[in-house]
Amino acid sequence: MDLSSLFERAPAVTLPKGGALVFPHTKLSASGHLVTAVADAVVQSGADRVLAIGVLHGPREGERKVHERSVDEFSLDAFMALVDVAAKRAHRSPPEVIARYPFLVGDDPATLPGFGDLRALVDDGCVVVATTDPVHHGAGYGTPESDWTESPSYARAAILEQTRALEAGDYGAFQRAAQACRSDFRDSGPTLAELLRPVRFDVRELVLVDYAETLGAAQPTWVAAPLLECRA
């Protein structure tokens, strides 16, 4: 895929001062323009370093900590590639991307081993982005058939339930909401909120990405791909 073509569809966003932008990591063909918007915002901000908070997929095994690297993890791949493209378009050197993957955050992100290192990066002026696909819904994700729907308003409500809990610092409520809609914001969300608190989240753009064919599942099977603004 020609990554430069994504810039033509990318919405104009600005990296909020002291805040963050959150992008999806679904199919690049469906939501890549939202990742592009964040990559371009980082480059246009003039930042030399960016802390990118990723998601660890696969089995929920391993050590509770902030991981610096994960074999075969893909959640930040598109963003890192698009930062390079955005920098070339802006005729500047790309910023250093510091990729980190919090794992098993639970309801107390501040006690996560390695969290202090993230705090130090933010205090040193490092800008922040994160990624999530906050709703996985439908036949392919084990949603009870009685609850099947394919509605942006349903997805938006599920996202707002998560972000309002993060805004309140109620990480227990957030984890319950995340589990209910199979959100992979479970680790990156509380980490981001605790780093930048107090925070407020806004849904800037939202795309529902069809995963029925990918999973060999019945319709509806979809993932919510939002662009979120996190203001401190």
C-alpha positions in Angstrom: 0.0 0.0 0.0 1.2 3.5 -0.9 1.4 5.1 2.6 1.6 8.6 1.1 -1.9 8.3 -0.3 -3.3 8.1 3.3 -2.3 11.8 3.8 -5.0 12.8 1.3 -7.7 11.4 3.6 -6.2 12.3 7.0 -8.2 14.7 9.2 -6.4 17.7 10.4 -5.5 17.4 14.1 -3.1 19.0 16.4 -1.2 17.4 19.2 -2.7 18.9 22.4 -0.2 20.7 24.7 0.4 18.4 27.6 -2.0 15.9 26.2 -2.0 13.1 23.7 -3.6 11.6 20.6 -4.8 8.0 20.4 -5.0 6.1 17.1 -6.4 2.7 16.0 -4.4 -0.3 14.7 -7.0 -2.0 12.6 -6.7 -2.6 8.8 -4.6 0.1 7.3 -6.9 0.3 4.3 -9.9 1.2 6.6 -8.4 3.3 9.3 -4.9 4.2 8.2 -5.9 7.8 7.6 -6.5 8.2 11.3 -3.0 6.8 12.1 -1.7 9.1 9.5 -3.3 12.1 11.1 -1.5 11.4 14.4 1.8 10.7 12.8 1.6 14.0 10.9 0.5 15.9 14.0 3.6 14.6 15.9 5.9 15.7 13.0 4.2 19.1 12.7 4.6 19.7 16.4 8.3 19.8 15.9 8.9 17.2 18.7 12.2 15.5 18.8 10.9 12.5 20.8 7.6 10.8 21.1 6.5 8.2 23.6 4.2 5.7 21.8 2.2 3.5 24.1 1.4 0.3 22.4 -0.9 -2.8 22.9 0.4 -6.3 23.5 -1.8 -8.9 21.6 -1.8 -12.6 21.9 -2.0 -14.7 25.0 -2.2 -12.8 28.3 0.9 -14.2 29.6 4.2 -12.7 30.8 5.5 -10.3 33.4 3.5 -7.4 34.8 5.6 -4.4 33.7 6.2 -1.9 31.0 7.8 -3.9 28.1 10.2 -2.2 25.8 9.9 -4.7 23.0 7.6 -7.6 22.0 8.3 -10.2 19.3 5.7 -10.1 16.5 3.7 -7.2 18.1 2.2 -5.0 15.4 0.1 -2.3 17.1 2.7 0.5 16.6 4.1 -0.6 13.3 2.0 1.6 11.0 2.4 4.6 13.2 6.2 4.3 13.2 6.3 3.8 9.4 4.0 6.8 8.9 6.1 9.1 11.1 8.9 8.5 8.7 6.7 9.3 5.7 5.3 12.4 7.4 8.9 13.6 8.2 10.0 13.2 4.6 7.0 15.2 3.5 7.9 17.9 5.9 11.6 17.8 4.9 12.8 17.2 8.4 14.4 14.3 10.3 11.9 12.0 11.9 11.5 12.2 15.7 12.7 9.4 17.9 9.9 7.0 18.6 10.1 5.4 22.1 7.8 2.4 21.9 6.6 1.0 25.2 4.0 -1.7 26.0 2.4 -1.7 29.4 1.2 -5.1 30.4 -1.3 -6.3 33.1 -1.9 -2.8 34.4 -5.1 -3.7 36.2 -6.6 -1.0 38.4 -3.4 0.5 39.7 -1.2 1.8 36.8 1.1 3.8 39.0 2.5 0.6 40.6 3.3 -1.0 37.3 7.1 -1.7 37.2 8.6 0.7 34.7 5.8 3.3 35.1 8.3 5.7 36.7 10.4 5.6 33.5 7.4 6.7 31.5 6.7 9.5 33.9 10.3 10.7 33.6 10.0 10.8 29.8 6.9 12.9 30.0 8.4 15.2 32.6 11.4 15.6 30.3 9.1 17.0 27.5 8.5 13.8 25.5 5.2 14.1 23.6 2.8 11.2 24.0 0.6 9.1 21.7 -1.2 5.7 22.3 -3.1 3.1 20.4 -6.3 1.2 20.9 -9.1 -0.7 19.2 -11.7 -0.2 22.1 -14.6 -2.3 20.8 -14.5 -5.8 19.3 -18.1 -6.8 18.6 -20.3 -9.4 17.0 -20.3 -13.0 15.9 -16.6 -13.3 15.5 -15.9 -12.0 19.0 -18.4 -14.1 21.0 -20.9 -11.3 21.5 -24.3 -12.9 22.5 -26.5 -12.9 19.4 -29.2 -10.9 21.2 -26.7 -8.0 21.5 -25.5 -8.0 17.9 -25.6 -4.6 16.3 -23.5 -2.5 13.9 -24.0 1.0 15.0 -21.6 3.9 15.4 -23.7 5.2 18.3 -23.3 1.8 20.1 -19.5 2.0 19.5 -19.3 5.6 20.6 -21.3 4.9 23.8 -19.0 2.0 24.6 -15.9 4.1 24.1 -17.3 6.9 26.2 -18.0 4.5 29.1 -14.3 3.6 29.0 -13.0 7.1 28.7 -15.3 8.6 31.4 -14.0 6.0 33.8 -10.4 6.9 32.9 -11.2 10.6 33.4 -12.5 9.8 36.8 -9.5 7.7 37.7 -11.8 4.8 38.4 -9.7 2.1 36.9 -11.7 -0.7 38.3 -14.8 0.6 36.4 -12.7 1.1 33.3 -11.5 -2.5 33.4 -15.0 -3.8 33.7 -16.1 -1.7 30.8 -13.1 -2.8 28.7 -13.8 -6.4 29.4 -17.5 -6.1 28.4 -16.6 -4.8 24.9 -13.3 -6.7 24.5 -11.3 -3.5 24.4 -7.6 -3.6 24.0 -7.3 -0.2 25.8 -7.1 -2.3 29.0 -3.4 -1.5 29.5 -2.6 1.5 27.3 -5.7 3.4 28.5 -5.0 3.5 32.3 -1.3 4.1 31.7 -2.0 7.1 29.5 -4.6 8.5 31.9 -2.4 8.2 34.9 0.6 9.8 33.1 -1.4 12.9 32.0 -4.0 13.2 34.7 -6.3 15.1 35.0 -7.4 14.3 31.4 -10.5 14.6 29.2 -11.0 12.4 26.1 -12.9 13.4 23.0 -13.8 11.1 20.0 -12.6 13.1 17.0 -13.3 10.4 14.3 -14.8 6.9 14.4 -14.7 4.1 11.8 -16.3 0.6 12.2 -14.0 -1.9 10.5 -15.5 -5.1 9.1 -13.6 -8.2 10.3 -16.1 -10.9 9.3 -14.1 -12.1 6.3 -10.8 -11.8 8.2 -12.0 -14.1 11.0 -14.2 -16.3 8.8 -17.2 -15.2 10.9 -20.8 -14.3 10.3 -22.0 -10.7 10.1 -21.9 -8.5 12.1 -18.2 -8.8 13.2 -16.4 -5.5 13.5 -13.8 -3.5 15.4 -14.2 0.2 16.4 -11.3 2.3 15.1 -11.4 5.8 16.7 -9.2 8.8 16.7 -9.2 10.1 20.3 -8.0 13.5 21.6 -6.7 13.4 25.2 -6.4 16.8 26.7 -4.6 17.4 30.0 
